[in-house]
Amino acid sequence: MDDKTRAASGSSNTSGMTVKTVAGVTTVDSAELECGCPEPGPETIEVEQVLGAEMAQRVVELDLFVPAQKPDIEQVVDVYVKELEINKVDVIPDKVIVRGELEVKVMYVADLPDQPVHAFEKRHIRWTRDIVIDGAEPDMKATADATVEFVDYDFHCHHDRRKVHITIVLKVWARVVTTTEMDVFALSPIDEIGIVESTTSTDKVSASQFTDENVSAAETGGGNIAGFGEQNVIVTGPMTPTAGTATSATGIVTVTGNTVNIRSGPGTNFPVVTKVNKGTTLTVKEQAFGWYKVVLTDGATTGWIASWLVNSTTVNAKG
């Protein structure tokens, strides 16, 4: 069809557009021009999914000796664990290897006539913990968190006045995420914004921000540890607190989201235990990965709630 014939017919199709000429006026029919935006089509995005999150204890035992320039010990006042840090997180088949270090400080009454109080410390005490997460592969991302769960010390003035045996129990969390590609369609603009529960993972690791605070034997109760089983997990022995409880965080939070899930672990991959409504107050017992372990108003039910769905101004970390 030549140009004259096209003009006579009054229409043509060019690149998906219909051009019409009526009474000397040319119009273009196009879905893109009608709505002002291109037709929706598939878009490939990357989505992170939590493969698994597990917790394990790590027991660190060591002997600290009084430096040569300081006097002998008459009585130990307290033992503090501070500067708990995670240095490296490695993923191997079905396991996550968490490496870190901590600092221990001993305060004591000196064996001198006026009995002054002295202190000494040891830094860069290294620790390692392996955590089993089925399906983990070396190319997957992993994050970790750690808290001090228990501190104990043993000092015998009749045996050695310059040595203190210290036992530290760490609670170490590890989480592995996988990345998958997904095709999505943009159907319409989002006109409502609400509070949603979500979890994102990065390569950064933390130790619950325990860089300035301390955990001491007095706070965690001390006690007599009877023995240890495989994988450095406590199996027997009383742990009755005498001054404080073995928690990593304390305080009261108020739920700010509507119908918020309480889960069995710190992550959206854990089952939902129950739901709470906006304005509910909860007692905090622990924290990990930006989640709080809370006690519900009935005093018996416990679970984990996302920290971004509560008002946490009254929560104090201990570690």
Kinemage of the C-alpha trace (Angstrom):
@kinemage 1
@onewidth
@group {chain A} dominant
@subgroup {mainchain}
@vectorlist {calphas} color= white
{ca met a 1} P 0.000 0.000 0.000
{ca asp a 2} L 1.484 3.346 -1.038
{ca asp a 3} L 1.296 6.607 0.845
{ca lys a 4} L -1.773 7.792 -1.044
{ca thr a 5} L -3.653 4.599 -0.264
{ca arg a 6} L -2.735 4.876 3.482
{ca ala a 7} L -3.962 8.456 3.565
{ca ala a 8} L -7.205 7.399 1.940
{ca ser a 9} L -7.779 4.590 4.455
{ca gly a 10} L -7.225 7.043 7.311
{ca ser a 11} L -5.243 4.698 9.598
{ca ser a 12} L -1.922 2.987 9.987
{ca asn a 13} L -0.052 0.921 12.623
{ca thr a 14} L 3.453 1.999 13.573
{ca ser a 15} L 5.331 0.416 16.517
{ca gly a 16} L 2.176 -0.714 18.255
{ca met a 17} L 0.388 2.643 17.829
{ca thr a 18} L -2.762 3.256 15.794
{ca val a 19} L -2.710 6.557 13.862
{ca lys a 20} L -6.039 7.934 12.654
{ca thr a 21} L -6.755 11.000 10.508
{ca val a 22} L -10.284 12.382 10.598
{ca ala a 23} L -11.186 15.729 9.028
{ca gly a 24} L -7.532 16.706 8.912
{ca val a 25} L -6.914 15.913 12.626
{ca thr a 26} L -4.445 13.139 13.440
{ca thr a 27} L -4.875 11.111 16.684
{ca val a 28} L -2.725 8.343 18.199
{ca asp a 29} L -4.244 5.465 20.198
{ca ser a 30} L -1.770 3.871 22.631
{ca ala a 31} L -2.130 2.225 26.043
{ca glu a 32} L 1.075 3.912 27.124
{ca leu a 33} L -0.175 7.378 26.160
{ca glu a 34} L -3.628 6.831 27.660
{ca cys a 35} L -2.424 5.979 31.200
{ca gly a 36} L 0.777 7.995 31.128
{ca cys a 37} L 2.951 5.012 32.050
{ca pro a 38} L 4.254 1.871 30.348
{ca glu a 39} L 2.259 -1.293 30.543
{ca pro a 40} L 3.177 -3.394 33.612
{ca gly a 41} L 5.695 -6.117 32.983
{ca pro a 42} L 7.797 -8.583 34.959
{ca glu a 43} L 10.749 -7.315 37.017
{ca thr a 44} L 13.380 -9.600 38.545
{ca ile a 45} L 14.311 -8.872 42.167
{ca glu a 46} L 16.500 -10.632 44.735
{ca val a 47} L 14.787 -11.869 47.893
{ca glu a 48} L 16.560 -13.002 51.073
{ca gln a 49} L 15.067 -15.935 52.962
{ca val a 50} L 16.130 -17.218 56.379
{ca leu a 51} L 17.393 -20.769 56.030
{ca gly a 52} L 17.734 -21.309 59.761
{ca ala a 53} L 18.596 -19.689 63.094
{ca glu a 54} L 19.948 -21.678 66.012
{ca met a 55} L 21.471 -21.046 69.445
{ca ala a 56} L 24.214 -22.833 71.351
{ca gln a 57} L 26.134 -22.240 74.564
{ca arg a 58} L 29.866 -21.780 74.764
{ca val a 59} L 31.724 -22.222 78.040
{ca val a 60} L 34.996 -20.337 78.437
{ca glu a 61} L 37.228 -21.372 81.355
{ca leu a 62} L 40.510 -19.725 82.271
{ca asp a 63} L 42.862 -18.909 85.132
{ca leu a 64} L 43.789 -15.303 85.821
{ca phe a 65} L 46.908 -14.508 87.840
{ca val a 66} L 47.608 -11.316 89.755
{ca pro a 67} L 50.343 -9.247 88.021
{ca ala a 68} L 53.711 -9.216 89.744
{ca gln a 69} L 53.440 -5.562 90.783
{ca lys a 70} L 50.142 -6.075 92.650
{ca pro a 71} L 49.594 -7.574 96.159
{ca asp a 72} L 48.045 -10.959 96.938
{ca ile a 73} L 44.286 -11.489 97.081
{ca glu a 74} L 42.483 -11.525 100.404
{ca gln a 75} L 38.971 -11.718 98.962
{ca val a 76} L 37.518 -11.422 95.458
{ca val a 77} L 34.925 -8.637 95.205
{ca asp a 78} L 33.574 -9.471 91.750
{ca val a 79} L 34.512 -10.654 88.266
{ca tyr a 80} L 33.355 -8.683 85.225
{ca val a 81} L 33.060 -9.736 81.590
{ca lys a 82} L 33.152 -6.839 79.144
{ca glu a 83} L 33.990 -6.006 75.536
{ca leu a 84} L 32.298 -9.131 74.205
{ca glu a 85} L 32.794 -9.035 70.449
{ca ile a 86} L 32.278 -11.239 67.396
{ca asn a 87} L 35.217 -11.031 65.012
{ca lys a 88} L 34.333 -13.484 62.268
{ca val a 89} L 31.476 -15.658 61.055
{ca asp a 90} L 32.214 -18.499 58.614
{ca val a 91} L 29.782 -20.869 56.934
{ca ile a 92} L 30.772 -24.463 56.219
{ca pro a 93} L 28.479 -27.301 55.107
{ca asp a 94} L 25.640 -27.552 57.663
{ca lys a 95} L 27.468 -25.390 60.225
{ca val a 96} L 28.293 -21.814 61.165
{ca ile a 97} L 31.607 -21.091 62.895
{ca val a 98} L 31.492 -18.023 65.147
{ca arg a 99} L 34.758 -16.537 66.438
{ca gly a 100} L 35.097 -13.738 68.951
{ca glu a 101} L 36.910 -12.388 71.945
{ca leu a 102} L 36.157 -10.826 75.314
{ca glu a 103} L 37.782 -9.067 78.243
{ca val a 104} L 37.687 -10.112 81.911
{ca lys a 105} L 38.308 -7.873 84.919
{ca val a 106} L 38.799 -8.990 88.534
{ca met a 107} L 38.259 -6.673 91.502
{ca tyr a 108} L 39.623 -7.828 94.860
{ca val a 109} L 40.517 -6.802 98.386
{ca ala a 110} L 44.289 -6.896 98.825
{ca asp a 111} L 45.983 -8.954 101.522
{ca leu a 112} L 47.444 -5.842 103.200
{ca pro a 113} L 46.865 -4.181 106.594
{ca asp a 114} L 44.640 -1.415 105.204
{ca gln a 115} L 43.001 -3.833 102.678
{ca pro a 116} L 42.786 -1.547 99.642
{ca val a 117} L 40.747 -2.599 96.604
{ca his a 118} L 42.741 -3.547 93.512
{ca ala a 119} L 41.820 -4.698 90.032
{ca phe a 120} L 43.485 -6.468 87.136
{ca glu a 121} L 42.229 -7.675 83.769
{ca lys a 122} L 42.986 -9.778 80.738
{ca arg a 123} L 42.073 -8.696 77.222
{ca his a 124} L 41.617 -10.451 73.880
{ca ile a 125} L 40.446 -13.774 75.305
{ca arg a 126} L 39.462 -15.706 72.193
{ca trp a 127} L 36.539 -18.095 71.894
{ca thr a 128} L 34.975 -20.146 69.087
{ca arg a 129} L 31.600 -21.844 68.752
{ca asp a 130} L 30.195 -24.026 65.978
{ca ile a 131} L 26.417 -24.053 65.483
{ca val a 132} L 24.627 -26.661 63.380
{ca ile a 133} L 22.243 -25.257 60.747
{ca asp a 134} L 21.112 -27.904 58.290
{ca gly a 135} L 21.446 -26.943 54.639
{ca ala a 136} L 24.036 -24.214 55.201
{ca glu a 137} L 26.570 -23.805 52.389
{ca pro a 138} L 29.852 -21.806 52.273
{ca asp a 139} L 28.492 -19.237 49.776
{ca met a 140} L 25.534 -18.264 51.989
{ca lys a 141} L 25.323 -15.171 54.186
{ca ala a 142} L 25.402 -15.550 57.970
{ca thr a 143} L 25.044 -13.240 60.951
{ca ala a 144} L 25.718 -13.929 64.619
{ca asp a 145} L 25.018 -12.481 68.038
{ca ala a 146} L 26.329 -13.318 71.519
{ca thr a 147} L 25.456 -12.494 75.109
{ca val a 148} L 26.954 -13.339 78.491
{ca glu a 149} L 24.576 -15.753 80.202
{ca phe a 150} L 26.513 -16.693 83.339
{ca val a 151} L 29.746 -15.806 85.151
{ca asp a 152} L 31.336 -17.776 87.987
{ca tyr a 153} L 34.704 -17.657 89.758
{ca asp a 154} L 36.637 -19.857 92.158
{ca phe a 155} L 39.274 -18.543 94.573
{ca his a 156} L 40.986 -20.535 97.313
{ca cys a 157} L 43.074 -18.336 99.582
{ca his a 158} L 44.710 -21.373 101.197
{ca his a 159} L 45.937 -22.805 97.878
{ca asp a 160} L 47.020 -19.856 95.794
{ca arg a 161} L 46.433 -16.205 96.710
{ca arg a 162} L 47.324 -15.009 93.211
{ca lys a 163} L 45.061 -17.156 91.040
{ca val a 164} L 41.358 -16.901 90.207
{ca his a 165} L 39.621 -19.584 88.151
{ca ile a 166} L 36.842 -18.090 86.015
{ca thr a 167} L 33.972 -19.762 84.158
{ca ile a 168} L 31.953 -17.807 81.576
{ca val a 169} L 28.883 -19.137 79.768
{ca leu a 170} L 28.071 -17.436 76.472
{ca lys a 171} L 24.847 -17.756 74.522
{ca val a 172} L 25.650 -17.596 70.807
{ca trp a 173} L 23.056 -17.188 68.050
{ca ala a 174} L 23.696 -17.788 64.360
{ca arg a 175} L 21.438 -17.185 61.377
{ca val a 176} L 21.920 -18.182 57.726
{ca val a 177} L 20.078 -16.560 54.819
{ca thr a 178} L 19.791 -17.514 51.157
{ca thr a 179} L 19.197 -15.239 48.171
{ca thr a 180} L 16.768 -16.192 45.418
{ca glu a 181} L 15.559 -14.361 42.303
{ca met a 182} L 11.856 -13.732 41.830
{ca asp a 183} L 9.819 -12.198 38.993
{ca val a 184} L 7.260 -9.651 40.178
{ca phe a 185} L 4.693 -7.458 38.413
{ca ala a 186} L 4.056 -3.830 39.370
{ca leu a 187} L 0.261 -3.628 39.164
{ca ser a 188} L -0.592 -0.369 40.901
{ca pro a 189} L 0.974 2.289 43.121
{ca ile a 190} L 1.025 1.622 46.876
{ca asp a 191} L -1.360 4.049 48.570
{ca glu a 192} L -1.361 2.575 52.096
{ca ile a 193} L 1.549 2.239 54.469
{ca gly a 194} L 1.358 -0.009 57.514
{ca ile a 195} L 3.661 -1.642 60.031
{ca val a 196} L 4.918 -4.987 58.813
{ca glu a 197} L 7.127 -7.608 60.361
{ca ser a 198} L 10.225 -8.314 58.296
{ca thr a 199} L 13.796 -9.440 58.704
{ca thr a 200} L 16.834 -8.384 56.678
{ca ser a 201} L 20.345 -9.703 56.972
{ca thr a 202} L 23.692 -8.082 56.287
{ca asp a 203} L 27.285 -9.138 56.552
{ca lys a 204} L 27.692 -7.162 59.765
{ca val a 205} L 27.916 -9.059 63.046
{ca ser a 206} L 27.292 -7.884 66.579
{ca ala a 207} L 27.431 -8.916 70.190
{ca ser a 208} L 24.272 -7.097 71.251
{ca gln a 209} L 26.241 -3.858 71.322
{ca phe a 210} L 28.132 -4.999 74.441
{ca thr a 211} L 31.019 -2.572 74.036
{ca asp a 212} L 30.610 -0.345 77.081
{ca glu a 213} L 28.497 -2.370 79.513
{ca asn a 214} L 29.628 -5.167 81.827
{ca val a 215} L 28.255 -8.474 83.036
{ca ser a 216} L 29.474 -9.625 86.418
{ca ala a 217} L 29.312 -12.743 88.561
{ca ala a 218} L 27.203 -10.835 91.076
{ca glu a 219} L 24.623 -9.982 88.395
{ca thr a 220} L 24.345 -13.505 87.012
{ca gly a 221} L 24.304 -15.180 90.389
{ca gly a 222} L 27.529 -17.165 90.411
{ca gly a 223} L 26.849 -20.639 91.778
{ca asn a 224} L 28.380 -24.080 91.673
{ca ile a 225} L 28.728 -25.738 88.294
{ca ala a 226} L 28.927 -29.502 88.804
{ca gly a 227} L 30.085 -30.542 85.366
{ca phe a 228} L 30.056 -30.030 81.652
{ca gly a 229} L 28.918 -32.311 78.861
{ca glu a 230} L 29.769 -32.569 75.199
{ca gln a 231} L 30.061 -29.419 73.096
{ca asn a 232} L 30.645 -27.287 76.187
{ca val a 233} L 27.000 -27.319 77.266
{ca ile a 234} L 26.116 -27.277 80.955
{ca val a 235} L 24.375 -30.494 81.978
{ca thr a 236} L 24.263 -30.367 85.779
{ca gly a 237} L 24.695 -27.973 88.676
{ca pro a 238} L 22.525 -25.358 90.398
{ca met a 239} L 22.452 -21.775 89.155
{ca thr a 240} L 20.509 -19.931 91.831
{ca pro a 241} L 20.981 -16.168 91.486
{ca thr a 242} L 21.918 -14.214 94.603
{ca ala a 243} L 21.945 -10.715 93.150
{ca gly a 244} L 20.162 -10.353 89.851
{ca thr a 245} L 19.109 -12.820 87.172
{ca ala a 246} L 20.845 -14.349 84.206
{ca thr a 247} L 19.366 -12.085 81.548
{ca ser a 248} L 20.875 -10.043 78.746
{ca ala a 249} L 18.255 -7.279 78.812
{ca thr a 250} L 15.624 -5.981 81.197
{ca gly a 251} L 12.757 -3.542 80.944
{ca ile a 252} L 9.192 -3.003 79.822
{ca val a 253} L 8.079 -2.451 76.217
{ca thr a 254} L 4.767 -1.330 74.750
{ca val a 255} L 3.453 -2.808 71.499
{ca thr a 256} L 3.064 -0.148 68.778
{ca gly a 257} L 1.878 -2.347 65.911
{ca asn a 258} L -1.595 -3.752 65.339
{ca thr a 259} L -1.964 -7.502 66.024
{ca val a 260} L 1.754 -8.281 66.312
{ca asn a 261} L 3.084 -11.852 66.214
{ca ile a 262} L 4.876 -13.383 69.193
{ca arg a 263} L 7.201 -16.078 67.856
{ca ser a 264} L 9.131 -18.983 69.351
{ca gly a 265} L 12.498 -17.551 68.234
{ca pro a 266} L 14.136 -14.301 67.067
{ca gly a 267} L 13.122 -14.296 63.415
{ca thr a 268} L 10.151 -14.458 61.065
{ca asn a 269} L 10.961 -18.072 60.200
{ca phe a 270} L 9.970 -19.216 63.714
{ca pro a 271} L 6.392 -20.362 64.424
{ca val a 272} L 3.883 -17.906 65.866
{ca val a 273} L 3.121 -18.604 69.537
{ca thr a 274} L 0.380 -15.996 69.944
{ca lys a 275} L -0.578 -12.465 68.940
{ca val a 276} L -0.738 -9.233 70.952
{ca asn a 277} L -2.598 -6.002 70.322
{ca lys a 278} L -1.404 -2.417 70.202
{ca gly a 279} L -0.800 -0.929 73.651
{ca thr a 280} L 0.038 -4.255 75.339
{ca thr a 281} L 2.935 -4.033 77.819
{ca leu a 282} L 5.500 -6.848 77.915
{ca thr a 283} L 8.466 -7.669 80.162
{ca val a 284} L 11.794 -8.096 78.349
{ca lys a 285} L 14.158 -10.931 79.318
{ca glu a 286} L 16.619 -11.295 76.420
{ca gln a 287} L 17.559 -9.796 73.062
{ca ala a 288} L 19.082 -11.150 69.838
{ca phe a 289} L 19.139 -10.045 66.196
{ca gly a 290} L 17.000 -6.996 66.990
{ca trp a 291} L 14.296 -9.088 68.682
{ca tyr a 292} L 13.211 -9.152 72.340
{ca lys a 293} L 12.305 -12.248 74.325
{ca val a 294} L 9.308 -11.165 76.380
{ca val a 295} L 6.978 -12.447 79.081
{ca leu a 296} L 3.309 -11.850 78.374
{ca thr a 297} L 0.837 -10.355 80.824
{ca asp a 298} L -0.236 -13.801 82.059
{ca gly a 299} L 3.258 -14.247 83.514
{ca ala a 300} L 3.669 -17.719 81.985
{ca thr a 301} L 3.794 -17.348 78.189
{ca thr a 302} L 7.117 -16.300 76.658
{ca gly a 303} L 8.153 -15.573 73.086
{ca trp a 304} L 10.061 -13.213 70.784
{ca ile a 305} L 8.808 -9.924 69.336
{ca ala a 306} L 10.456 -7.674 66.736
{ca ser a 307} L 12.033 -4.632 68.402
{ca trp a 308} L 10.779 -2.296 65.677
{ca leu a 309} L 7.169 -3.105 66.624
{ca val a 310} L 7.485 -1.912 70.223
{ca asn a 311} L 8.441 1.195 72.163
{ca ser a 312} L 11.737 0.096 73.739
{ca thr a 313} L 12.879 3.264 75.490
{ca thr a 314} L 12.867 1.520 78.878
{ca val a 315} L 14.945 -1.495 77.844
{ca asn a 316} L 18.465 -1.712 79.275
{ca ala a 317} L 21.029 -4.140 77.844
{ca lys a 318} L 23.187 -6.076 80.299
{ca gly a 319} L 26.370 -7.478 78.907
